Amino acid sequence: MLLLGAGASQEAGIPITIEMIEKIEALLENEWREFAPLYEYIKTQYQQLQNDPKAYLNIEDLVNTLDELLSLLRKEHTLSLFHLSWITFMEKVGNYSAEAVEKFRNEIVIKLKEWIALENTTKAKYYRKIALFQKDYNFPLRIFTLNYDKCIEETCKQFTEDSKRIECLIERGFGDEDNEELIWAWEKFSNREDDEREPDIYLYKMHGSIDWTRDEKQKLVHKTITHINKHEIIFGTRQKVKHYDPFLFFIYEFREYALKSKLIIVCGYGFWDDHINDIIKQGLESDSEKVLLVNVYSGTEKDSKKELKERLKLESDKQIKVIVGKASVFFSKDLDIVKLDKYFDKKDLPF
C-alpha cells in the first residue's frame, strides 16, 4: 500500500500548506484586509497555546479553528452554553461575528480550489511511475492519499511510455467515471462483477477531492470542477475521523491494509495526523517483519528515522527505512520491484 501527502504533489505546482499560508498572508495585506484582525487573533492564540511565539499555523489548523468559531458563534457547538457571555461579546464587537468568520473561511476554500487545480499535467508526469510500478507488480495497488488534487487520476489513467500505450484503470468508488454524477459506492472497492475488469489502482482520497460534492440527497457524486459550488473535502490534521462515508469507510480500509501489507510506502506525508499515525503504528506492531518505507524531501536518514520513531511513538526504528530526495526521483528510481525486494528476507518477499 502507498500513502501520499501534500509533499508528493509539490513538484506538480500544487502548493504545500506553508506556501498556502504565505499566499493567505499576502492576500490579508491587500484584498482580504478586512479579515486581517481575525487571522492575527487566531494566529496569536494558537502560538500562545503552543507556548511558542514562532509556532507555525498551517492551513488545516486555520480552517478547523474557523469552523469551531463559526459553530460557537452560531450557538451550534456543544460548548456554546458555557461560552454565552463570550459569544455575546464577540457578536457586539462585530469583528468576529459569525458572518465574518464564515466569509473568511469561504474565501480560503475558494482560493484552495484554484491552488490545487492541476493546470499543467506535464509537471505531474512523474506520477506515471506509480502506474508503471503497478504494471511490474501485476496486482492492484491500494493508494491512500491525503491530497485533494487529481495528479494520479490525470496522469496515470493513460499515457505513452517508450512508444508503448499504458492504460491504468483507477477505481475511486464511482465505477466508470466517464459517466458523470454517478453515486459513490463502497462496494466498488471489493465486489466485482464476473465480466468486470479488476482495477489497477484503488484510490482512496481520504480527505476528499476537488471534483467531489453532494447531491440533494447528500449522496457523494463527482462532477467537473467548474460545476461545483461546495466541495466535499475535509481538513484533517487535527480533526476527528468523520463518522460518515466515504471517510469512515476509507479509515476502515486504511487500517485493514496497514495490517495486511508487508510494505507500507509513504511519500509527502509529514506524520502530523494522530489518527493516521496510530493506524500505521498498529500495523507495524502487528508484524515485526513489516517495513515502513518513507520518502522525505530533505534531512538525513538518521535524523529522519529518529523523528519518525518519535512521531509514531515506536520503541524501535528497526522497521523504518528512509530515502531522502524529491518525490519525482523517488517514484522514478526507488519505486522499483527489485530495489524494494532488498528490504525483505527471501522467504518474506511480497513480490
C-alpha positions as CSV (number, residue, x, y, z in Angstrom):
1,M,0.0,0.0,0.0
2,L,1.0,3.6,-0.6
3,L,0.2,6.7,1.4
4,L,0.7,10.1,-0.2
5,G,0.7,13.5,1.4
6,A,1.0,17.1,0.1
7,G,4.7,16.9,-0.5
8,A,4.2,14.3,-3.2
9,S,2.4,16.9,-5.4
10,Q,4.6,19.9,-4.7
11,E,6.7,19.4,-7.8
12,A,3.5,19.4,-9.9
13,G,2.9,23.0,-8.9
14,I,0.4,22.4,-6.1
15,P,1.5,24.4,-3.0
16,I,2.1,22.7,0.3
17,T,0.4,24.1,3.4
18,I,3.1,26.5,4.3
19,E,3.0,28.0,0.8
20,M,-0.8,28.4,1.1
21,I,-0.4,30.3,4.4
22,E,2.1,32.6,2.7
23,K,-0.4,33.2,0.0
24,I,-3.1,33.9,2.5
25,E,-0.9,36.4,4.4
26,A,-0.2,38.2,1.2
27,L,-3.9,38.5,0.5
28,L,-4.6,39.8,4.0
29,E,-2.3,42.7,3.2
30,N,-4.5,43.7,0.2
31,E,-7.9,42.4,-0.9
32,W,-8.5,40.4,2.3
33,R,-7.6,43.3,4.7
34,E,-10.9,43.0,6.4
35,F,-10.0,39.6,7.8
36,A,-6.5,40.5,9.0
37,P,-7.6,41.2,12.6
38,L,-9.4,37.8,12.8
39,Y,-6.4,36.0,11.3
40,E,-3.9,37.7,13.7
41,Y,-6.2,36.9,16.6
42,I,-6.3,33.1,15.7
43,K,-2.6,33.0,15.0
44,T,-1.7,34.7,18.3
45,Q,-4.0,32.4,20.3
46,Y,-2.5,29.3,18.5
47,Q,1.0,30.4,19.3
48,Q,0.1,31.0,22.9
49,L,-1.4,27.6,23.1
50,Q,1.8,26.1,21.7
51,N,3.8,28.2,24.1
52,D,5.9,29.3,21.1
53,P,5.7,32.8,19.6
54,K,7.0,31.4,16.3
55,A,4.8,28.3,16.1
56,Y,3.6,27.7,12.6
57,L,-0.1,27.9,11.9
58,N,-0.9,25.6,9.0
59,I,-4.0,25.9,6.7
60,E,-5.7,22.9,8.3
61,D,-5.4,24.4,11.8
62,L,-6.7,27.7,10.5
63,V,-9.8,26.3,8.7
64,N,-10.5,24.0,11.6
65,T,-10.4,26.9,14.0
66,L,-12.7,29.0,11.8
67,D,-15.1,26.0,11.7
68,E,-15.1,25.8,15.5
69,L,-15.5,29.5,15.9
70,L,-18.4,29.5,13.5
71,S,-20.1,26.7,15.3
72,L,-19.7,28.6,18.6
73,L,-21.0,31.9,17.2
74,R,-24.0,30.2,15.7
75,K,-24.6,28.5,19.1
76,E,-24.4,25.1,17.5
77,H,-21.3,23.9,19.4
78,T,-21.6,21.6,22.4
79,L,-19.7,24.2,24.5
80,S,-21.8,27.2,23.4
81,L,-23.8,27.2,26.7
82,F,-20.6,27.5,28.6
83,H,-19.4,30.5,26.5
84,L,-22.6,32.6,26.1
85,S,-21.1,35.7,27.6
86,W,-18.0,35.4,25.3
87,I,-20.2,34.8,22.2
88,T,-22.4,37.8,23.0
89,F,-19.2,40.0,23.4
90,M,-17.8,38.8,20.1
91,E,-21.1,39.5,18.4
92,K,-21.3,43.0,19.7
93,V,-17.6,43.7,18.8
94,G,-18.5,42.8,15.3
95,N,-15.1,41.8,14.0
96,Y,-15.6,38.2,15.0
97,S,-19.3,37.8,14.0
98,A,-20.5,34.5,12.5
99,E,-20.8,36.3,9.2
100,A,-17.2,37.5,9.2
101,V,-15.9,34.0,10.2
102,E,-17.9,32.3,7.6
103,K,-16.9,34.8,4.9
104,F,-13.2,34.4,5.7
105,R,-13.5,30.6,5.7
106,N,-15.3,30.5,2.3
107,E,-12.8,32.8,0.7
108,I,-10.0,30.5,1.8
109,V,-11.8,27.4,0.3
110,I,-12.4,29.3,-3.0
111,K,-8.7,30.0,-3.2
112,L,-7.9,26.5,-2.3
113,K,-9.9,25.3,-5.3
114,E,-7.6,27.5,-7.5
115,W,-4.4,26.4,-5.9
116,I,-4.9,22.7,-6.1
117,A,-6.2,22.6,-9.6
118,L,-3.7,20.8,-11.9
119,E,-3.1,23.4,-14.6
120,N,-0.3,21.5,-16.4
121,T,-0.2,17.7,-16.4
122,T,3.3,17.8,-17.7
123,K,4.6,19.0,-14.4
124,A,2.9,16.0,-12.7
125,K,4.0,13.3,-15.2
126,Y,6.4,11.8,-12.6
127,Y,3.3,10.3,-11.1
128,R,3.2,8.0,-14.1
129,K,5.9,6.0,-12.5
130,I,3.3,4.7,-10.0
131,A,1.3,3.3,-12.9
132,L,4.4,1.7,-14.3
133,F,5.3,0.2,-10.9
134,Q,1.8,-1.3,-10.8
135,K,2.3,-2.9,-14.2
136,D,5.5,-4.5,-12.9
137,Y,3.9,-5.5,-9.6
138,N,1.0,-7.0,-11.6
139,F,-1.5,-6.8,-8.8
140,P,-3.9,-4.0,-7.8
141,L,-2.3,-1.2,-5.8
142,R,-4.1,0.3,-2.8
143,I,-3.2,4.0,-2.8
144,F,-4.3,6.2,0.1
145,T,-3.9,9.9,-0.4
146,L,-4.5,12.9,1.9
147,N,-4.4,15.2,-1.1
148,Y,-7.4,16.8,-2.8
149,D,-5.7,17.2,-6.2
150,K,-6.1,14.9,-9.2
151,C,-2.5,14.2,-10.0
152,I,-2.9,10.4,-10.0
153,E,-6.2,10.5,-12.0
154,E,-5.0,12.8,-14.6
155,T,-1.5,11.4,-15.2
156,C,-1.9,7.6,-14.6
157,K,-5.1,6.9,-16.5
158,Q,-3.5,6.6,-19.9
159,F,-0.2,7.8,-21.4
160,T,2.6,6.7,-23.7
161,E,5.9,5.5,-22.4
162,D,8.7,4.4,-24.7
163,S,6.2,4.3,-27.6
164,K,4.0,2.0,-25.6
165,R,0.4,2.9,-24.7
166,I,-0.2,2.4,-21.0
167,E,-3.7,2.3,-19.6
168,C,-4.4,2.2,-15.9
169,L,-7.9,1.6,-14.6
170,I,-8.4,3.7,-11.4
171,E,-11.3,3.0,-9.0
172,R,-12.3,5.8,-6.7
173,G,-15.7,4.3,-5.9
174,F,-17.8,5.6,-8.8
175,G,-17.1,2.9,-11.4
176,D,-17.0,4.4,-15.0
177,E,-16.1,8.0,-14.3
178,D,-16.8,9.0,-17.9
179,N,-20.4,8.9,-16.8
180,E,-20.6,12.0,-14.6
181,E,-22.6,12.2,-11.4
182,L,-22.6,8.5,-10.6
183,I,-23.1,8.0,-6.8
184,W,-20.1,6.7,-4.8
185,A,-20.5,3.1,-3.5
186,W,-18.1,1.4,-1.1
187,E,-18.8,-1.9,-2.9
188,K,-16.6,-0.7,-5.9
189,F,-13.5,-1.3,-3.7
190,S,-14.2,-5.0,-3.2
191,N,-17.0,-6.6,-5.2
192,R,-16.6,-7.0,-9.0
193,E,-19.0,-8.5,-11.5
194,D,-17.8,-11.6,-13.3
195,D,-17.3,-9.6,-16.5
196,E,-15.7,-6.6,-14.9
197,R,-12.0,-5.8,-15.2
198,E,-10.1,-5.7,-11.9
199,P,-8.8,-2.1,-11.3
200,D,-5.1,-1.5,-11.5
201,I,-5.3,1.1,-8.7
202,Y,-7.8,1.5,-5.9
203,L,-7.6,5.2,-4.9
204,Y,-8.7,6.3,-1.5
205,K,-8.9,10.1,-1.3
206,M,-9.1,10.2,2.5
207,H,-9.7,13.9,2.8
208,G,-11.9,14.3,-0.2
209,S,-11.4,15.5,-3.7
210,I,-11.6,18.8,-5.7
211,D,-14.2,17.2,-8.0
212,W,-16.5,15.7,-5.3
213,T,-19.7,17.2,-4.0
214,R,-23.0,16.1,-2.5
215,D,-26.3,15.9,-4.4
216,E,-29.7,17.0,-3.0
217,K,-30.0,13.7,-1.1
218,Q,-26.5,14.1,0.4
219,K,-25.1,11.3,-1.7
220,L,-21.4,11.7,-2.8
221,V,-21.0,12.4,-6.6
222,H,-18.2,13.6,-8.8
223,K,-18.5,16.4,-11.3
224,T,-16.3,18.6,-13.4
225,I,-14.5,21.1,-11.1
226,T,-16.2,24.1,-12.7
227,H,-19.7,22.9,-11.8
228,I,-19.0,22.5,-8.0
229,N,-20.1,25.2,-5.5
230,K,-19.4,23.2,-2.4
231,H,-16.6,20.7,-2.5
232,E,-16.6,17.6,-0.4
233,I,-13.2,18.0,1.3
234,I,-12.1,17.9,4.9
235,F,-9.2,19.5,6.7
236,G,-7.7,16.6,8.6
237,T,-4.6,17.5,10.5
238,R,-6.2,17.6,14.0
239,Q,-9.7,16.8,13.0
240,K,-11.5,13.7,14.3
241,V,-12.4,11.0,11.9
242,K,-15.6,11.8,10.1
243,H,-18.5,9.4,11.1
244,Y,-20.0,9.2,7.6
245,D,-18.9,7.7,4.2
246,P,-16.7,7.8,2.3
247,F,-14.4,9.0,5.0
248,L,-15.4,6.4,7.6
249,F,-15.0,3.6,5.1
250,F,-11.6,4.9,3.9
251,I,-10.2,4.9,7.5
252,Y,-11.5,1.3,7.9
253,E,-9.8,0.2,4.7
254,F,-6.6,2.1,5.7
255,R,-6.5,0.1,8.9
256,E,-7.2,-3.2,7.1
257,Y,-4.4,-2.7,4.6
258,A,-2.0,-1.3,7.1
259,L,-2.4,-4.6,8.9
260,K,-2.3,-6.8,5.8
261,S,0.6,-5.2,3.9
262,K,4.1,-6.4,4.2
263,L,5.3,-3.0,2.9
264,I,3.8,0.5,3.6
265,I,5.3,3.1,1.3
266,V,4.9,6.8,2.3
267,C,5.7,9.9,0.3
268,G,5.0,13.5,1.0
269,Y,3.3,12.9,4.4
270,G,4.6,14.8,7.4
271,F,3.2,12.4,10.1
272,W,1.2,15.1,11.8
273,D,-2.2,13.3,11.8
274,D,-2.6,11.4,15.0
275,H,-5.3,9.0,13.7
276,I,-3.2,8.1,10.6
277,N,-0.1,7.7,12.8
278,D,-1.9,5.4,15.2
279,I,-3.0,3.1,12.4
280,I,0.5,2.9,10.9
281,K,1.9,2.2,14.4
282,Q,-0.7,-0.6,14.9
283,G,0.2,-2.1,11.5
284,L,3.9,-2.1,12.3
285,E,3.3,-3.6,15.8
286,S,1.1,-6.4,14.3
287,D,4.1,-7.8,12.4
288,S,7.7,-7.3,13.3
289,E,8.8,-8.1,9.7
290,K,6.6,-5.3,8.2
291,V,8.5,-2.5,6.7
292,L,7.7,1.3,6.6
293,L,9.5,2.9,3.7
294,V,9.3,6.7,3.9
295,N,10.5,9.2,1.3
296,V,11.4,12.5,2.9
297,Y,12.3,15.6,1.0
298,S,15.3,16.7,3.0
299,G,17.5,16.0,6.0
300,T,19.4,12.8,6.8
301,E,18.3,9.3,7.0
302,K,19.5,9.0,10.7
303,D,17.6,12.2,11.8
304,S,14.5,11.3,9.9
305,K,14.3,7.8,11.4
306,K,14.7,9.3,14.9
307,E,11.9,11.8,14.2
308,L,9.6,9.2,12.7
309,K,10.1,6.9,15.6
310,E,9.1,9.7,18.0
311,R,6.0,10.8,16.0
312,L,4.8,7.2,15.7
313,K,5.7,6.5,19.3
314,L,7.6,3.4,18.5
315,E,10.0,1.6,20.8
316,S,12.4,1.0,17.9
317,D,13.1,2.3,14.4
318,K,14.3,-1.0,13.0
319,Q,11.2,-1.3,10.8
320,I,11.6,2.2,9.4
321,K,13.5,2.7,6.1
322,V,14.1,6.2,4.8
323,I,15.0,7.5,1.4
324,V,15.9,11.3,1.1
325,G,15.1,13.2,-2.0
326,K,12.4,14.6,-4.2
327,A,9.2,12.7,-4.8
328,S,9.8,12.6,-8.6
329,V,13.2,10.9,-8.0
330,F,11.7,8.5,-5.5
331,F,9.0,7.5,-7.9
332,S,11.4,7.2,-10.8
333,K,14.3,5.4,-9.2
334,D,13.2,3.8,-5.9
335,L,9.6,2.6,-6.7
336,D,11.0,-0.5,-8.3
337,I,10.3,-4.2,-7.6
338,V,14.0,-5.2,-7.5
339,K,15.0,-2.4,-5.2
340,L,12.1,-3.0,-2.8
341,D,13.0,-6.7,-2.5
342,K,16.1,-5.8,-0.6
343,Y,14.1,-4.8,2.5
344,F,12.9,-8.4,3.0
345,D,14.3,-11.8,3.6
346,K,13.9,-14.1,0.6
347,K,11.2,-16.1,2.4
348,D,9.2,-13.0,3.1
349,L,9.3,-11.3,-0.3
350,P,5.9,-9.7,-1.1
351,F,6.6,-9.6,-4.8
